[in-house]
Amino acid sequence: MKKRVLTVVTAALLLLSIPAVLLGWGFLLPPQYGDTFLGELKYKVQYLEEARGPRIVLVGGSGVAFGVDSALMERELPGYTVVNFGMYAALGTTVMLDLSEDLIRPGDIVILIPEQQEQTLSDFFDPAVMWQALDGAFPLLGRLPGTYRSALAGQFPYFAAQKYADLLQGRTPRPRGVYSRASFNAAGDVVSGLCSRNIMAGGYDPNTPIRFDSALATDAFLTRVNAYARSVEERGATMWYAFCPMNAAAVEGDAGPDEFYDALQAALRFPVIGDPNQSILESGWFYDTNFHLNASGKIVYTRLLVRNIKAVLGDSSPTEIALPRQPAPAGADTWSGDDRDADCFLYREADGLLTVVGLSAGGLAREALTVPSAWNGLPVTAIGGGAFAGGARLREVVVQQNITQIADGAFSGCPALDRIRIRTGSPAGCRVGQGLLEGTDAAVYVPADALSDYRTDYFWSVWGQRVLPDGP
C-alpha cells in the first residue's frame, strides 16, 4: 500500500514539475534564435523607442523590410527619421500594430504597408513564430494584448522543448544568407549583396498570387487598423495606408487594383496614398518573393513612396533619386544528379527550364521517386502544384538540390506518402509556400546539419514541427 501511495505521489510530483521544467527551458536557457531573421524584432522595437522625432514609421511585413531604403528617404524628407518597422508576415500585421502603438509620438507619420495577400490583410497570428521572435526579449510580452494569451500558452511547450533540444544537441541556429539578423541595418532595412537580382523560377512565386478582390481585407483587420489609427491620431500622429511593391507577373483574377483601392478607402478612416497601379512593378525588380525587392527594386519603390509622401505633404521639391538599371534575372544553376526516374514525370517547359507537373504511367505505379536534375538536356528547376497527384502507392519522394521552388499542393493526392527527402543543404536553395504539405501527412527530412536552419527559415519555419533530420 505504501509503495502504491509513493508511486502515486511521485507521479503527481512529476506531473507538477513538468510546467516548471518547461518554464525553465523556455525562459532561463540562453536565447537560441537571436541570430535568426526573427531575432531582429526586439531591435526594431528598441529603435522605435529611441529614434528622435518627428518620425516616419513604416509598419508592415518583410515587404517593407526588403522594399525601403531609409537613408534615401531621410535625404529626401529632411527633418524626419525613418523607422522601418516591417518584419515578417507570419507574425501577423496586427502584432506589428500592437508592438508599435504605445511608442507613437506627436508629429509622427505612420504608414501601414501590408503585403497584398490574405494573411497580412487579416488578424492572422502565428504563436510558434512569435515565441522565436520573443526569445531573449520576453519583456515584449507585456506589449501584447491578452487576445494572444491562449495561442501563446498552447505553443509554449513545443517552443521550450525545441529550444532545449537545440541547445543540448549543439544546433543553435546560425543562419546563412539573407534570412538572418545580420542582414538588417540600424534603421531596420534588409541590406544584403545577395539581393542583386530575381532568383525565382519563371520570375515569380506561384504560391503567393496577387489578387485585388474587394473582400480580401477582412472585417477583423479593418476594425483593428481603424482602432489603431484612432489611437495614434489621439497621440498627435498621422496615419496613412500605402500599397506595397507587387510583382506584376503574379497578378491574377478579374478584380483590378482600382476596385480594391475604392473598397479599401471606403472602409478605412484614414487616407490611402498613391496609385496602386504604380506599385505593381516588373518582375525584374524583385528578389525571391512577389513582395521582396532586390537592391535595385528597393530604390525604385523608395522613390515612389517618397513622391507619394511629398504629394500628401504638399512638398513640391524634386525627388532626386536616380532610377537604376533593371538587373537581368539569375540563370539556372547546372546540377549533375540522379536522373534514373526522369521518364516517370511529366514536364512543362518555359524559357529553357522545366517544371514537374505530373506523373507518367510508370511514375503512378512507383513507391519511391527521385525528381531528376534534367530531362532531354533541359534543367528541371521546379515542382508544380499537384505534381504527384494520383501516386497512390508512393511512399517516398527525393528532391535533389536542383529544385529551387515547390508549389503549394505539390504532394497532395498521395495517401501513402510519409517521407519527403530534401537534399538541398540550405533552405535558401528551395523556396516553398504555406501550402507545401496540403493533402499529405508526410514529414519532411532535411540534411541533419541544416535542421535548425530549415526550422527557423523564413519560408520553411511554418512547417518546423514536421521537419526532421535525415539519416543514412
C-alpha positions as CSV (number, residue, x, y, z in Angstrom):
1,M,0.0,0.0,0.0
2,K,2.8,2.4,1.0
3,K,4.6,1.6,-2.3
4,R,1.4,2.3,-4.3
5,V,0.9,5.7,-2.4
6,L,4.6,6.5,-3.0
7,T,4.2,5.8,-6.7
8,V,1.1,8.0,-7.0
9,V,2.8,10.8,-5.1
10,T,5.9,10.5,-7.3
11,A,3.8,10.6,-10.5
12,A,1.9,13.6,-9.2
13,L,5.1,15.5,-8.3
14,L,6.5,14.6,-11.8
15,L,3.4,16.0,-13.5
16,L,3.5,19.1,-11.4
17,S,7.2,19.6,-12.2
18,I,6.7,19.5,-16.0
19,P,5.4,23.0,-16.3
20,A,8.3,24.3,-14.1
21,V,10.8,22.5,-16.3
22,L,9.3,23.9,-19.4
23,L,9.2,27.3,-18.0
24,G,12.9,27.0,-17.1
25,W,13.8,25.7,-20.6
26,G,11.8,28.5,-22.3
27,F,12.7,31.5,-20.2
28,L,16.0,30.7,-18.4
29,L,18.1,28.9,-21.1
30,P,20.3,31.1,-23.2
31,P,18.5,32.5,-26.3
32,Q,18.7,30.2,-29.3
33,Y,17.0,32.4,-32.0
34,G,18.9,35.7,-31.7
35,D,20.8,35.3,-34.9
36,T,17.7,34.4,-37.0
37,F,15.6,36.7,-39.1
38,L,13.1,36.9,-36.3
39,G,15.9,37.9,-33.8
40,E,15.6,41.4,-35.4
41,L,12.2,42.1,-33.8
42,K,13.4,43.4,-30.5
43,Y,15.9,45.7,-32.2
44,K,13.1,47.2,-34.3
45,V,11.1,47.9,-31.1
46,Q,14.2,49.4,-29.4
47,Y,14.9,51.7,-32.4
48,L,11.3,52.8,-32.5
49,E,11.6,53.7,-28.7
50,E,14.9,55.6,-29.1
51,A,14.6,57.3,-32.6
52,R,14.2,61.0,-32.4
53,G,11.1,62.6,-33.9
54,P,9.3,63.5,-35.8
55,R,9.4,60.0,-37.4
56,I,8.0,58.3,-40.4
57,V,7.2,54.8,-39.1
58,L,6.7,52.2,-41.8
59,V,4.6,49.3,-40.4
60,G,4.1,46.0,-42.3
61,G,5.7,42.7,-43.1
62,S,9.0,41.8,-44.7
63,G,8.0,43.5,-48.0
64,V,8.7,46.7,-46.1
65,A,12.0,45.4,-44.7
66,F,13.2,44.5,-48.2
67,G,11.4,47.4,-50.0
68,V,12.7,50.6,-48.4
69,D,16.0,52.5,-48.2
70,S,15.5,54.5,-45.1
71,A,18.6,56.7,-45.7
72,L,17.4,57.7,-49.1
73,M,14.0,58.6,-47.6
74,E,15.6,60.7,-44.9
75,R,17.7,62.5,-47.5
76,E,14.6,63.4,-49.5
77,L,12.4,64.2,-46.4
78,P,14.7,66.3,-44.2
79,G,13.5,66.7,-40.7
80,Y,12.1,63.1,-40.4
81,T,13.7,60.0,-39.0
82,V,12.6,56.9,-40.9
83,V,11.9,53.8,-38.8
84,N,11.5,50.6,-40.8
85,F,9.0,48.6,-38.7
86,G,8.4,45.8,-41.3
87,M,9.2,42.3,-40.1
88,Y,7.7,39.0,-41.1
89,A,4.2,38.3,-42.4
90,A,3.8,35.1,-40.3
91,L,4.0,37.2,-37.1
92,G,0.8,39.0,-38.3
93,T,0.1,42.6,-39.2
94,T,-1.8,43.1,-36.0
95,V,1.3,42.1,-33.9
96,M,3.3,44.9,-35.6
97,L,0.5,47.3,-34.8
98,D,0.3,46.2,-31.1
99,L,4.1,46.5,-30.7
100,S,4.3,50.0,-32.1
101,E,1.1,51.6,-30.9
102,D,2.3,52.9,-27.5
103,L,5.5,54.1,-29.0
104,I,4.0,56.6,-31.4
105,R,4.5,60.2,-30.6
106,P,3.1,63.6,-31.6
107,G,4.3,64.6,-35.1
108,D,4.9,61.1,-36.3
109,I,3.6,59.8,-39.6
110,V,2.6,56.1,-39.5
111,I,2.3,54.4,-42.9
112,L,0.8,50.9,-42.9
113,I,2.2,48.9,-45.9
114,P,1.0,45.3,-45.7
115,E,1.6,42.7,-48.4
116,Q,-1.3,42.3,-50.8
117,Q,-2.3,38.9,-49.6
118,E,-5.0,37.2,-47.5
119,Q,-2.7,36.5,-44.5
120,T,-1.5,40.1,-44.0
121,L,-4.9,41.6,-44.6
122,S,-6.4,39.7,-41.7
123,D,-5.9,39.2,-37.9
124,F,-3.7,36.2,-38.6
125,F,-1.2,35.4,-35.8
126,D,1.4,32.5,-35.5
127,P,2.4,31.8,-31.9
128,A,5.2,29.5,-32.9
129,V,6.9,32.2,-34.9
130,M,6.1,34.8,-32.1
131,W,7.9,32.7,-29.5
132,Q,11.1,32.5,-31.6
133,A,10.9,36.3,-32.0
134,L,10.5,36.8,-28.3
135,D,13.4,34.5,-27.3
136,G,15.8,36.7,-25.3
137,A,13.3,39.6,-25.4
138,F,10.5,38.3,-23.2
139,P,9.6,41.8,-21.8
140,L,7.9,42.3,-25.2
141,L,5.2,40.0,-24.0
142,G,4.0,43.0,-21.9
143,R,3.3,44.9,-25.1
144,L,1.0,42.2,-26.5
145,P,-2.8,42.2,-25.6
146,G,-4.4,39.3,-23.8
147,T,-6.1,38.1,-27.0
148,Y,-2.8,36.3,-27.9
149,R,-2.5,34.6,-24.5
150,S,-4.3,31.3,-25.2
151,A,-2.4,30.7,-28.5
152,L,0.9,31.6,-27.0
153,A,0.3,29.3,-24.0
154,G,-0.6,26.4,-26.2
155,Q,2.5,26.7,-28.3
156,F,4.9,27.3,-25.4
157,P,5.7,23.6,-24.5
158,Y,6.9,22.9,-28.1
159,F,9.0,26.1,-28.1
160,A,10.6,25.3,-24.8
161,A,11.3,21.7,-25.7
162,Q,12.7,22.6,-29.1
163,K,14.9,25.3,-27.5
164,Y,16.3,22.8,-25.0
165,A,16.8,20.1,-27.7
166,D,18.7,22.6,-30.0
167,L,20.9,23.7,-27.1
168,L,21.6,20.1,-25.9
169,Q,22.5,18.9,-29.4
170,G,24.5,22.0,-30.3
171,R,22.0,23.1,-33.0
172,T,21.7,26.8,-32.1
173,P,20.5,28.3,-35.4
174,R,23.2,30.3,-37.2
175,P,21.5,31.2,-40.4
176,R,23.5,31.7,-43.6
177,G,22.3,34.0,-46.3
178,V,19.8,36.8,-46.4
179,Y,17.4,35.5,-43.8
180,S,19.4,36.3,-40.7
181,R,19.5,39.1,-38.2
182,A,22.8,40.2,-39.6
183,S,21.1,41.3,-42.8
184,F,19.4,44.3,-41.1
185,N,20.9,47.7,-40.8
186,A,20.3,50.0,-37.8
187,A,17.2,51.5,-39.4
188,G,15.6,48.1,-39.9
189,D,16.2,47.7,-43.6
190,V,17.4,44.5,-45.1
191,V,20.7,45.2,-46.8
192,S,22.5,42.2,-48.5
193,G,24.6,41.8,-51.5
194,L,22.8,38.6,-52.2
195,C,19.6,40.6,-53.2
196,S,21.0,41.6,-56.5
197,R,18.5,40.1,-59.0
198,N,15.4,38.0,-59.4
199,I,16.2,34.4,-58.5
200,M,12.7,32.9,-58.8
201,A,12.0,30.2,-61.4
202,G,9.9,31.9,-64.1
203,G,10.4,35.3,-62.4
204,Y,7.6,34.9,-59.8
205,D,6.3,32.8,-56.9
206,P,3.1,30.8,-57.9
207,N,2.5,30.1,-54.2
208,T,1.6,33.7,-53.4
209,P,-0.6,35.0,-56.3
210,I,-1.6,38.7,-56.0
211,R,-5.3,39.5,-56.1
212,F,-7.4,42.5,-55.7
213,D,-10.7,41.1,-54.5
214,S,-12.5,43.8,-52.6
215,A,-13.2,41.3,-49.7
216,L,-9.6,40.4,-49.3
217,A,-9.2,42.7,-46.3
218,T,-11.2,41.0,-43.5
219,D,-13.6,42.8,-41.2
220,A,-11.3,41.9,-38.2
221,F,-8.3,43.5,-40.0
222,L,-10.2,46.7,-40.8
223,T,-11.6,47.0,-37.3
224,R,-8.1,46.7,-35.7
225,V,-6.5,49.0,-38.2
226,N,-9.1,51.7,-37.7
227,A,-8.8,51.4,-33.9
228,Y,-5.0,51.8,-34.2
229,A,-5.5,54.9,-36.4
230,R,-7.8,56.4,-33.8
231,S,-5.3,55.7,-31.1
232,V,-2.2,57.2,-32.9
233,E,-4.3,60.2,-34.0
234,E,-5.2,60.9,-30.4
235,R,-1.5,60.9,-29.7
236,G,-1.0,63.7,-32.2
237,A,0.3,61.4,-35.1
238,T,-0.9,61.0,-38.6
239,M,-1.9,57.6,-40.2
240,W,-1.8,56.6,-43.9
241,Y,-2.1,53.4,-45.9
242,A,0.2,52.7,-48.8
243,F,0.4,49.8,-51.3
244,C,3.4,47.5,-51.0
245,P,5.6,46.6,-54.1
246,M,3.8,43.8,-56.1
247,N,5.2,41.6,-58.8
248,A,3.3,42.1,-62.0
249,A,3.9,38.5,-63.1
250,A,2.0,37.2,-60.1
251,V,-1.2,39.3,-60.5
252,E,-4.3,37.3,-61.3
253,G,-8.0,37.5,-61.0
254,D,-10.7,39.7,-62.6
255,A,-10.8,42.4,-59.9
256,G,-8.4,45.2,-60.5
257,P,-6.3,47.4,-58.2
258,D,-8.6,50.4,-58.7
259,E,-11.6,48.5,-57.4
260,F,-9.7,47.3,-54.4
261,Y,-8.5,50.9,-53.7
262,D,-12.0,52.2,-53.7
263,A,-13.3,49.5,-51.4
264,L,-10.3,49.9,-49.0
265,Q,-10.6,53.7,-48.9
266,A,-14.3,53.4,-48.1
267,A,-13.6,51.1,-45.2
268,L,-10.7,53.0,-43.6
269,R,-11.0,56.1,-41.5
270,F,-7.6,57.4,-42.8
271,P,-6.2,58.1,-46.3
272,V,-4.8,55.6,-48.7
273,I,-1.9,57.3,-50.5
274,G,-0.6,56.7,-54.0
275,D,-1.9,54.9,-57.1
276,P,-1.8,51.1,-56.5
277,N,-1.1,50.6,-60.2
278,Q,2.3,52.3,-59.8
279,S,3.2,49.8,-57.0
280,I,2.8,46.9,-59.5
281,L,6.4,46.5,-60.8
282,E,8.0,44.3,-63.4
283,S,9.4,41.0,-62.1
284,G,13.0,42.0,-62.7
285,W,12.8,44.4,-59.7
286,F,12.1,41.5,-57.3
287,Y,14.3,39.1,-55.5
288,D,12.9,35.8,-54.1
289,T,9.2,36.5,-53.4
290,N,6.4,38.5,-55.1
291,F,6.9,41.2,-52.4
292,H,10.7,41.2,-51.7
293,L,12.6,43.6,-53.9
294,N,16.1,43.3,-55.0
295,A,18.6,46.1,-54.3
296,S,17.7,47.9,-57.5
297,G,14.0,47.4,-57.0
298,K,14.3,48.9,-53.5
299,I,15.5,52.2,-55.0
300,V,12.6,52.2,-57.4
301,Y,10.0,51.7,-54.7
302,T,11.6,54.1,-52.3
303,R,11.5,56.8,-54.9
304,L,7.8,56.0,-55.5
305,L,7.0,56.1,-51.8
306,V,8.8,59.4,-51.3
307,R,6.9,61.0,-54.1
308,N,3.6,59.8,-52.7
309,I,4.5,61.2,-49.3
310,K,5.6,64.5,-50.7
311,A,2.3,64.8,-52.6
312,V,0.3,64.4,-49.4
313,L,2.5,66.8,-47.5
314,G,2.3,69.4,-50.3
315,D,6.1,69.3,-50.8
316,S,6.9,70.3,-54.4
317,S,10.6,69.7,-54.1
318,P,12.1,67.4,-56.8
319,T,12.8,63.8,-55.8
320,E,16.4,63.4,-56.7
321,I,16.7,59.6,-56.6
322,A,18.1,58.3,-59.9
323,L,16.4,55.2,-61.3
324,P,18.8,52.2,-61.6
325,R,19.0,49.8,-64.5
326,Q,16.8,46.7,-64.1
327,P,19.1,43.7,-63.4
328,A,18.9,40.6,-65.6
329,P,17.3,37.6,-63.8
330,A,19.6,34.9,-62.4
331,G,20.2,31.9,-64.7
332,A,19.6,28.4,-63.6
333,D,22.4,26.5,-61.9
334,T,23.5,23.4,-63.6
335,W,23.4,20.3,-61.4
336,S,24.5,16.8,-62.2
337,G,22.2,14.5,-60.3
338,D,20.3,11.2,-60.2
339,D,18.2,11.1,-63.3
340,R,17.2,7.4,-63.3
341,D,13.5,8.3,-62.7
342,A,13.3,11.1,-65.4
343,D,10.8,9.2,-67.5
344,C,8.4,8.9,-64.6
345,F,7.4,12.5,-64.7
346,L,5.6,15.0,-67.0
347,Y,7.1,18.4,-67.6
348,R,6.2,21.9,-68.6
349,E,8.9,24.0,-70.3
350,A,9.3,27.8,-70.1
351,D,12.4,29.7,-71.1
352,G,14.5,26.6,-71.3
353,L,13.6,25.4,-67.7
354,L,11.4,22.5,-66.8
355,T,8.8,22.2,-64.1
356,V,7.4,18.9,-63.0
357,V,3.7,18.9,-63.4
358,G,2.6,15.3,-63.2
359,L,3.5,11.6,-63.2
360,S,3.7,9.4,-66.2
361,A,2.1,5.9,-66.2
362,G,5.3,4.5,-64.9
363,G,5.5,7.1,-62.2
364,L,2.0,6.4,-61.0
365,A,3.0,2.8,-60.2
366,R,6.1,3.6,-58.1
367,E,6.6,3.5,-54.4
368,A,9.7,5.8,-54.4
369,L,10.7,8.5,-56.8
370,T,13.6,10.9,-57.2
371,V,12.9,14.2,-59.0
372,P,15.6,14.4,-61.7
373,S,18.1,17.1,-62.3
374,A,17.5,17.2,-66.1
375,W,15.4,15.7,-68.9
376,N,16.1,15.8,-72.6
377,G,19.0,18.2,-71.9
378,L,16.9,20.8,-70.1
379,P,17.3,21.5,-66.3
380,V,14.5,20.7,-64.0
381,T,14.1,23.6,-61.5
382,A,10.6,23.5,-60.0
383,I,7.8,21.2,-58.9
384,G,4.3,22.4,-59.7
385,G,1.1,22.1,-57.7
386,G,-0.5,18.6,-57.8
387,A,2.7,17.2,-59.5
388,F,2.4,13.9,-57.6
389,A,-1.4,13.6,-57.6
390,G,-2.5,10.0,-58.3
391,G,0.6,8.4,-56.9
392,A,-1.5,6.1,-54.7
393,R,1.4,3.8,-53.9
394,L,4.0,6.5,-53.5
395,R,5.8,6.4,-50.1
396,E,8.9,8.4,-50.6
397,V,10.0,11.4,-52.8
398,V,13.6,12.6,-53.0
399,V,14.0,16.2,-54.1
400,Q,17.5,17.0,-55.3
401,Q,19.4,20.3,-55.0
402,N,18.4,21.4,-58.5
403,I,14.9,22.1,-57.4
404,T,14.6,25.8,-56.4
405,Q,10.8,26.0,-56.0
406,I,8.0,23.7,-54.9
407,A,4.4,24.9,-55.5
408,D,1.7,24.5,-52.8
409,G,-0.2,21.2,-53.0
410,A,2.6,19.5,-54.9
411,F,2.3,16.4,-52.8
412,S,-1.5,16.2,-52.4
413,G,-3.2,13.1,-53.7
414,C,-0.6,10.7,-52.4
415,P,-2.3,8.9,-49.4
416,A,0.6,6.6,-48.7
417,L,3.3,9.3,-48.8
418,D,5.2,9.5,-45.5
419,R,8.7,10.8,-46.4
420,I,9.8,13.8,-48.5
421,R,13.6,14.0,-48.5
422,I,15.1,17.3,-49.4
423,R,18.8,17.1,-50.5
424,T,19.5,20.9,-50.5
425,G,22.0,21.8,-47.8
426,S,20.5,25.2,-47.2
427,P,16.8,26.2,-47.1
428,A,17.6,29.3,-49.2
429,G,18.1,27.0,-52.1
430,C,14.5,25.8,-52.3
431,R,11.5,28.1,-51.9
432,V,8.2,26.7,-50.6
433,G,4.9,28.2,-49.5
434,Q,2.5,27.7,-46.7
435,G,0.6,25.0,-48.6
436,L,3.7,22.8,-49.1
437,L,2.1,19.8,-47.3
438,E,-1.5,20.3,-48.3
439,G,-3.2,17.0,-48.7
440,T,-0.5,14.8,-47.1
441,D,0.6,13.7,-43.7
442,A,4.2,13.2,-44.8
443,A,7.1,14.6,-42.9
444,V,10.0,16.4,-44.5
445,Y,13.5,15.1,-44.0
446,V,16.4,17.5,-44.5
447,P,20.2,17.2,-44.0
448,A,20.8,16.8,-40.3
449,D,23.4,19.6,-40.1
450,A,20.9,22.1,-41.6
451,L,17.9,21.1,-39.4
452,S,17.9,24.3,-37.4
453,D,18.3,26.4,-40.5
454,Y,15.2,24.8,-42.0
455,R,13.2,25.1,-38.8
456,T,13.9,28.8,-38.5
457,D,13.9,29.7,-42.2
458,Y,11.6,32.5,-43.4
459,F,9.9,30.1,-45.8
460,W,10.2,26.7,-44.1
461,S,9.5,27.6,-40.5
462,V,5.8,27.3,-40.8
463,W,6.4,23.5,-41.2
464,G,9.0,23.4,-38.4
465,Q,7.3,20.6,-36.4
466,R,7.2,18.3,-39.4
467,V,10.8,18.9,-40.5
468,L,13.1,16.1,-39.3
469,P,16.8,15.2,-39.7
470,D,17.5,12.9,-42.5
471,G,19.6,9.8,-41.7
472,P,21.6,7.4,-43.9
